[in-house]
Amino acid sequence: LLGGCQSTADIKSVDQSQSGSNITLRMGQELEVKLRYTAGTGYVWEAPENSGQILQQVGTPRNIPDDPGVIGGVGTQVDTFKAISPGTMELKMVYHRPWEKDVPPAKTFDISVSVK
């Protein structure tokens, strides 16, 4: 039980409501970015400009549907990033259709992350 509590303390979660804010992480701490999506539309959340020098994406995004029985329903995409070196960076994510090259994203998410 203690291990479970400890590991959640090492994960900081943010969502769309915190876009534009400043987040501080410790070295090795993980950041979960939880953003809403609608399945079946072709739109996905991506972090195209994350260079991986301060934050490194961990694994692949997880999609958690609100109602798994609904095809094309809404849910939450969870992207996990790990603080790998000290510094400050902008973490920007875009909600877009990856194949549409000259179309602005439908939504954006942007936070300033400081790793101490």
C-alpha positions, 0 to 999 in steps of 0.5 A: 500500500505504501508503495502505491501512495509513493508512486502517485506522489511522483506523478503530477497530472495536468489537464486542458484547464491548466493550459498556459500555466507553469509546472515545476517537476523534480528530476525523475518525476513524471508528468501526466497530460490528460486531454479530452478527445473524440474517437473516430474523428481522426484527431489525435493529441501530439507533442510535435516540438518536444525535443526530449532534452528536458522531458522525455515521452514515456511509452505511447499515449493511453486512450481511456474512453468515458464509455467503452461501449460507445464507438466514436465516443469521447474520452481522455488521452493520457501522455506521460513525460519524465523529467530527465534534466534540469531546465525550463521548456514549453510543452506544447501539444496539438489536437489535429489530424496528422495527415492534414499538413496545412490546417491549424490544430483544432485545439492546443495545450501549452504549459511551461515546465521547470525541472529542478 
